[in-house]
Amino acid sequence: MRLPNIAAAPAALLAVAVVLGGLHAAFNLPRAVAQESGSTPGGSAPIARVDAGDFRALAVSTDGQWLMVADAAADQLRVYDLQADDQPLTAAVPLEGMPLDVAAGLDFAVTAVDSGGRTGLVQVIGLAPYDPAQTFAPLTVFDLPDRPRSVSISPDGAWAMVVSEGGWLLAELVTVDTVNTTFYPSPINDAILLNNFAVLAARNQPELFTAALNEGAQASVNRAQPLTLAAPAQRLTVNQNGTLAAALLTDGSLVLFDPRAMQLLATLQAGALADLRFLTFEGGEWLVLLAENRAEIYLVDVSDPEAAAELGSLPIEATPVQAITTYDDLIFVADRSSVRIWQAAVNQVQ
């Protein structure tokens, strides 16, 4: 799939490493650059591969040290130390059901869990305070009245939000083991969190609206001045600075907007996508787009939202792609049993 109405531009995409089930891969491998403008980026072969689980979701801690992997085969959260020189698998934390999504703060993660039946759970996993031998452990768990769909954490780590089938739960993370929660039975499709407010996508209406986040997990919802769209938004994502957000609409278009001003910046025709993430690094602002068939990942430079440029695609070796996430200039791609890590650069070989 080629994104229509987007000019192609040159870029370099560098294959870096693979982190898999207990094996460590350093980040100083030889790197391959993309071909000329509009071509498919090249990459070196993975240095390791093992069967390690059914990876459903990925998240990286805000300091870039911990890679959190939701393993649905073993109902656990696997934690890898990306800064270690020996064993990267730091912990395999058991969960009370199958993990569906995960979001990470500085040294903790919030995991949405399918506990079976019509309800769900949210588990907070963090550094174990009283057991040095157990690096990460379950610290807090709370119930959901229905099955969770996605989870997000604010950049400052003070808030978490879980979108479920019938509403959304706001969690105030006073500490990782002291959490205030409120469930709002108003169905939404997705949400993004900033430090003091959230942007929510209405379930069956073509609009985005905001909610101020207040002490005690109380949200002040404002639907008086929504951002009106051409179709309902089904997925939202925001860059690490909170200055640019994207909404994937049900008609296949991709909307770029300012989440603070709630102002529309640009609309692209992206087609059917399964997921999307921002890649914010010194080379610019990119979007990483996972196609609906989960066999292709596209890259788009949105440093200037009004002049978006297609950069090419990742050479995917194993499909289907189960999950993607980003951190700084790194792109993490998980299939059913492995996680590959790519590094981005612009017009240069490092």
N, C-alpha and C positions, 0 to 999 in steps of 0.2 A: 504494500500500500504506500503510495506517495501522497504526501499532504498537498492538496491542490492549493493554488494561489499563494504558495510560499516559495520565495526564491532560494535556490541552493547556494551554499557558501562553504568554503574550505574549512576543515577542522582536523585536528589530530585526536585519535582516541587510542589510549594505551592500555593494553592488557597487563594487569599487574600480578594477580595472585589468585589462589584458591584457598579458602578456609573450609575444611571438611572434617567431620566427625573426629576430632582429637588430633588431626595433623596440622602442623604449622607451616605456613608459606610466607616467606619474607617479602617485603615490598620493593626489593631492589633487582627485579628481573630485567632482562633485556626487553625493550618495548618496541612495538611496531606502530608506525604512524598510518594515518588514513591515506588513501590514494588521492588523486586530484579531485577538484570540485564536483560534488554530487555523487561520488562513489561510495561504496560500502566500506566503512572503516575496517582495517585489518587488525589482527591481534595474535599474540603468541598463544601456543597451546597451554592448557592447564598443567600445572606441575604435579598435581595429585588428585586422586578421586577415590572415594569410598562410598558405600551405601550407608547412610547415616540417619535416615528417617524420612518423614513426610513433612517437608518444611512449608508452612502455610503463610507465615508473615515474618518480616524482618524489621528491626529498628536498631539504631546506633545511638549510644549515649551522647549527651550534648558536648562532652569533651573529646569524643572520638575514640575512647578506650575500649568500650564494651560493645560487642555485637550480640544482640538478643535475637534468637531464632526460635520461633514457635514451631515445635515438633509435634505434629498431630499423630504420628505413628506411635509415639511413646507417651503422649499426654504430658509433655514437659516443656519447660523453657530452657533452652541451651544457651549458655553465656560464654562467649569467646573473648579472650583478651587480645585485642589487636596490637597492643604495644609489647607483648611478651616475645622473648626470643626462643622459648622452648615449647611448652604445651599451651596452646591457645584455649583449649576447652577448660574453662575455669569451674563451671558448675552445670549440672543438669537437674534443674529444680522440678520436682513432681507437681503437677497441677490436678485440680479436682474435676477434670473433664478435658475435652478436646479444645485446644487453643484456636481461636478464629482470627485474632488480631492482637498486635502488641505495639505499644508506644514506649519510648524510653526518655527518662530524665537524665540527671547527672550520673547517679549511681543506683538507679532503680528503674523498674519497668512496671507498666500497668498492662495486664493481660485480660482480654475478653475471652471467656471460657463458655463453651457449650456443655452444660452439665446433664444434658439429656432431657427429653420431654419438651415442655413449652417454656421453661425458665432458663436462666443463665446465671453466671457468676462473673465477678470482677476480682482478680487477685493482684495485689501489689507485691512485687518481688524486689528485695533490696539486699544490701550488705547485711549479713547476720551480725547483730550487735554484740552477742554474748558468746559466740562460738568461732574462734579464729580458724578452726579447721574447716568450717562450712562457710565459704565465701559469700554465697548468695542463698537466700532462703525465703519462703513465703512469710510475709509480715502482716498483711491485712487481707481479708476477704469480705465481700458484701454481695448480697443477692440482687438479681434483676428480676422484674416480674415477667419478662419474656426473653427471647433469644437475642444476644448481642450481634451487631453487624460490624461495627468499627469502633476504634478508640483513638483518642488524641490527647496530647499533653501540651500545655502552654510552654512557651520558651523559657520562662522562669521557673518551671516545675511546680508552680503553686496550684495549678488546676488540671483536672482531667475531665474528659467528656466521653461517655460511651453512648453511641447511637444504637438503639435496639429496634425490633420490629414495630413496637407500638409507641415509641417515644424516645426520650434521651435522659441520661442521668448525668448530673453535674456533681463532681467530687472536688471538695476543697482539701488539698493535701497539706494540712497543718504540719505534720511530719509523715514519714512513710508508714508509720503505724498508728497515726491519729488522723482519721479521715472523716470529714462531714459530707454527707451525700443528700441530694434531693432528686427525685425522679419526676420528670415532667411528661405526662401522658399525651403529648402532642407529636404525632408522627412527622419525622423529617427524613430526608434521604442521606444527608451527610452534614458535617460541620468542621470548621477549623477554629482553633483557639489561638488567641494572642494573650498578652499578659493580663489584660483587664476586661476583655470582651471576647465574644464569639460571633462568628458568622455562620448562619444556618441556612440550609437549602430546603425550602418547603417541599413536602412530599408530592403533591399533585398540582402545584401551582408554579408558574414560571417566574419565581422571585426568590431573592435572597434577603434575609433580614438579620438584625443584630440582637444580641443580648448582653447587657452589662453583667459582670460577675461580681457578686457582693459576698461579704462575710457570712458564714453559715451555709454556704452552698446555695445562696439565693440568687436567682437570675431575674433581671429586669428586662423582659422581652420588649423590643420596639419594632412593631410591624407597620408603623404609621408612614415611614418613608423607605419602603423596600427598594432594592435594585431590581428593576423589571428586566426579564430576559425574554428571548424568543421562544424558549421551551423550558420545562423544568430541568434543574441541575441534578444530576445523579451522583457526581463525584466532585469533591473540592480538594484543593491542596494549596499551600502557602509557602513562600520562600522563607529561609531561616531568619531574614531580617524583618519579616512581617510587612514588607513594602509592596509585594506583588503576589497576587493570588490567581488561581485558575479554576474555572468551573467547566466540567464536561457536561454538555446538555444532552437530552434524550434524542435530539434530532441530529446528533453527530458533530455539532459545532463545539468549538472550544473558546471560551470567553476568558480574556485576561482583564482583571480589574484591580483597583486600589482598594484593599480591604478596610483601610482607615477612613478614607473619604467615601467609600461605597460608590465608586465612580467607574464606569465602563471604559476600558482603554482600547481594546481591540477584540475582534472576533476572527477565528481561524476555522477552516473546515478540516477536521481531523478524522472523521469517520468513527467507526466503532472501536472503543478502547476499553480495556479491562482495568487499567490503573494509570496514574500519572504522578510524577514527582518533580520538584524543582531541584536543580543542581546549581548552587550558588558558590562561585569560586572566583579567583582573581582573573580568570579568562572571560568572565561574563556571567550571564544568567541563562541557563538552559532549562528546557523541559525534557524529561525522560518519559516517553509514552509507550506503554505496553499495549500491543494490539489485542483485540478481543479474542483472536485465535490463540493467544499466548505463545506464539512462535516467532514474533518479531518485536523488536524494541527500536523505536525511532527517537532521534534527537533533534530538537529544534532550538535555535538560538533566539531567545526573547529578551535579550539585553535592551533592545529598543522594541517595546511591544507593538508599535505601529509598523515595524519593518522586520517582522519575524523571518528567520532564514532556516531552511531545512539543512541539517548537517550530515545526514546519513543514518545508518543503523548499526547496531551491535551484531557481530557474527555469533549468533546463538548456536551452541553446540548441542545442547540437550533441551528438549521440550517435553511437556509444556512448562513454561515459566510459571512458577507458583506465586512468586512475590518479588518485588523490587523495593529498594530504598536507596537513599543517598546520604552522603556526609561530605561536606566541603567539596573536593574534586573527585570523590570516589562514588562509583555506582556499584551497588550490590545486587546480584541477580541470583535467585534461588530456583532450582528445579526441584524434583521430588527427593533428591538425595544429596545435593551439593550446593554450595554457595560460591559463585565466582565474583571476583572484585576487579573492577576496571577503574582506570584513572584517566581523567580528561585533561587535555592541554590544547592550546590553540596555536596552529601554524608553527610548531616547533617540535624538535626531537630532543627529549631530555635524557 
